[in-house]
Amino acid sequence: MVAIPQKSATVILLRQKSPSGFEAFLLRRHEKSRFMAGNYVYPGGRVDQDDTEGRIVPCCRGLSPDEAQERLANGLSREESFAHWVAAARELFEEASVLLAFDSEGILFRIRNRTDAERFSGYRVSLQKGQLSLEEILRRERLFLALDQLLYFAHWITPEARSERFDTRFFLARHPEGQEALHDQQETTDGRWLTPREALEKNLTGEVILSPPTLKTLEDLSRFDDMEAALHNLPGRKIDPVLPLLTKVAGETFILFPWDPEYKLFQDGRSPEKIDHGRPSTSGDRTTRVVLRGGRWLPFCRRPERP
């Protein structure tokens, strides 16, 4: 039986790098994690019941449930659509200690002193333990989630062959000034700021192991010279769900993306007489598949056969 994917949200937190370029914040999942153990991923997680509760709506600014539904454009209800933005903001705070929020004057929240830092660090722990909800934290501090700071970027669904699956919406966000991104030292054991190209290069050497969606979204971001160019490319962009295909042939495990020329062949339960992954991806390529070798996913570009 194919496992039903759980709805989730993740945030690609970006910051400008001086003198040029930009970096993304990556977290290393704990080695004992049930899913993608040891891989570097973005802050994110499941959409929870609290994220769909109507009482969180008055604690939000910059996006209405109707606008959320329109932007996802996938048949979800207004409440479910809106919950993805709330979950993304909540998970970013839980996993990376970054709170995207406005004060009552519409100014982005920032940590101003040590007292602020200690108080919000305590909130983060209480939220992780389920002792406080995000709504309660916002009301205490008279803050509002800044949902317009989250820009919808991609939609990935875990391959059907996996026993644990996620239906994940990816969002981009600028790193707000006055806050420090930190891993939680529980579910995650490291946090790094890397340019997309640096992360892709470190994956090839094994220094940083990227999950397939992380690898591919970083490849997409690597085509932009600066952060603002990437962010300004999003409005009006059509976002289709990506459902990769996980397969194992001749003892080798690999994942094909829907644009791979052999995706349909393997999807139909067939396989070519000879396995040819094409050539290793280089800068400017559009990776069509990733192959698991030496404990990491290596990107390849398979071109269609010429007639």
N, C-alpha and C positions, 0 to 999 in steps of 0.2 A: 504494500500500500504506500502510495506517495504521501509524504508528510505535508501538511498544510503550512505554508510559510506564515510566520508571525510578522505583523506589521511593526516596522521599526524606523528610526530616523537617525541620521548621523550628520555631523557638521565638519566641513573642511574649513578650518580656521586659518585665515591668511594674514600675513603681515608684510609690509614693504621692506625690502632689504636695501641698505645703503651700500654703494651709490646707485645700484640698479637691481632689478629683479625682485622676486618675492619668495617667501617661504610658507610652507604649510606645517601645521603642528600634528605630529604623529605620536601615538601611544603604543607601547609594546604590551600586548596581552600576556597575562600570567601564564607560565608554562603549564599550570594545572587547569587552565580554562578548558571547558568542554568544546568550545568552538574557536578555531583559528588560534590555538595555543602558540605563544611565542611570536606571533605575527604582529607587524606594525600596522595599525589601523587608525581611523579617525575617531574622535569621541562620539559615542552613540550607543543606542540600545533600543529596547522594546518600547512601543507606545503603551502606556499603562492606563488603567481605568481612570485615575485622577486626571490624566491629560484630556479626557473626553468630557469631564464634568462641566456643566454649564457655569458653575460659580467661578471658574478660572477666567472666563471671558472678560469680566469687568477689570481684571488685573492685567490686561493686555492692551497694547497700543500698536498702531501701524498696519493692522490686518484684521479684516472681519471674517467670520465663518464663510460668508458667501464668496469673498475674494479667494479664500483658501481653496474652496471647492472648485472654483473656476480655474485656478492655476494648476491644480493637480489633474483636473479633467479626466477622471478615470472611473466615474461611477460611484465613488464613495459619497457618503452623506456629508452635509455641512459640518457636523460635529466630528466625524472621523477625519475629514480633511484638515480641519483646524487643529485637531489633536496632534498631527504630525509636526506642526510648527512648535507647539507647546512642548512636545517630547524632545524635539531637537534642542530647544533652549534649556530644558531641564537636564538632559544628558550632558550638555556642554558644561553646565555648572557642576554636576556630580562628578564627571570624569576628568575635566580639565580645569576646574575652579574658576571658570570665566562665566560671569553673569551678564547676559545681554539685557539690560533694563534701562528705563528712563526714570528720572525723578519726576516730581509733580510739575516741574517747569519744562519738561521735555528734554532735559540734558542727560546724556548717557552716563550711567553709573560708573564710578571709579573708586578704588580703594585710596583713601586720603591719608591714612595714618595706621600705626600699628594696632590701635584699638579696633578700627574697621577690619583689618586683616584677620585678627583673632576672632572677632564676632562672626564674620562670614565663613571662616574656616570651620567654626563650630556648626554653623547652619548646614554647611556641606555635609559634615559627618552625620548630623541629625537627619538630613534628607536621605542619605544613603541607607541609614538604619530604619527608615520609615517612622521616625519619631516626630517629624514635622513634614508637612506637605509644602510644595513650592508656593502654593497660594497663601499659606500661613506666613511664610517668610516674606513674601512680597507685601502683604498687608501690614506686618510688623514694621517694615522699613519704609512703607509708603512709596513703594516702587511699582513699576509696570513693565512687564516683559516687552522688549523692543522687537516685536516680530518682523517688522519691516527691515531689520538688519540681517534677516535670513533669506537668502535668494535660492530658489529651487534650481538644482543643477543636474541631477541624474536620478534614475530609478533602476535599481538592480534587484533581481530575485535569485536566491540561492538555487543551484541546480537540483533537479528532482531526485537525483541519486543520493543526495545527502539526507541523513536521518533527522538533522536539525536544520530548519530552513527559515530564511528571513525575506520579507518583502520590504525593501529598504529605500527610503527617499533620502537623497543626498542634498545638503544645502551648503552654500558658500556663505562665509561671514568674515568681515574685517575684524581683526583683533582689536578690541577697544583699548584706548590708552588708560593707564592707571591700574591695569590688572595684569597679573602674571599667570600664564598657563602652567599648570602643575599636574603631574600624574598623581593618582590617589594612593600608590604604594600598597594597594590591595588587589583589585582586579587588573591593574596595570603596574608594570615594574620600571618603566622608563618613559620619558617624554622628550621629543626632539623637534626642533625647528630645522627643516631642510628645504632647500629649493626642490621643485619637482625633479629636475635633472639629477641633483645630488642623490635624492632618494632612489631613483631608478638605477643609478650607477652603483650605489651601495647594495642594492638588491642583487645585482650581478655578482658582486664579490662575497655576498653572504653576511655582510656586516649588519644589514637591515633586511629582514625578511618581510616582504609585502604580500598581503592577501591579493588575490586576483582583481577584485573591484578597486582596491586601493591603487594597485599598479596601473590599471587602465585609466582611472580618473586622473592620476598624476601625469600620465602620458598626455592626456587631453589638455591639462593645464600647462604642460611644458611648452606648448605651442605659443603661449602668450609671453610677451616681453616684460609686462608689469601687471601688477594686481588689478589696477583699474581697468585695463583692457579686458581682462578675464571677466570681471564683474559686469562691465558694460555690454558684454556679448550675450548676456542672458535674457533680457526682456524680449518676449515674443518668440523665443526659441522653442521648437517642438521637442518634447522629451518623450521618447518611447521607452517602454520597459525592456530591460536586457535580461534575458534568461539564458545563461551559459549552459553548455552541455558537458557534463563530467563523464569521462570514459576511461577505460583501461584496456590497452591492447598490447599483447606480447610483453606483459610485465611492466609496461610504462603507463603512468597516469598523466592525463592531460585534459585541459578544459578548452573547448572551442566556443568562441563568441559567435553570435548569430550572423555576423558578416563574413565569417570564415567560409571559403568556397566549398568546404566539405561538411559544413554543419548539417545540412539536410540529409546528406548521405548517412552520417552517423546517427542522426535523429531517427531515421527509418530502420535502424538496427543493422545497417550494412557497414562495411568497412572496405577501403581500397586494398588491392593486393599488396601494395607496398606503402608503409607509413612514411610519409614525407612531410615534415613540419615546415618546410620552406627554409628561410634563413633567419638567423637571430635578428630581432628588431634593432634598428638603429634610430638615431634622432630623425624625426620627420616621418617615420613609418606609422602605419595604423596597425598595431598588433592584432592578429586574428586568433591567436591561441596562446596558451601558456602551458609549459611542460614541467612537471614536478621532478626535479633532479637535485640530489644533494640536500634535500630538505627545504628547497626554495623553488618558487615558481619562476621559470625563465620564459621571457617573451619571444615569440616567433611570428613571422609575417609570411603567410601562405598566399601566394598569388593564384588567381584562377588560371586553369589550363587554357592555352591558346588553341583556338579551333584549327 
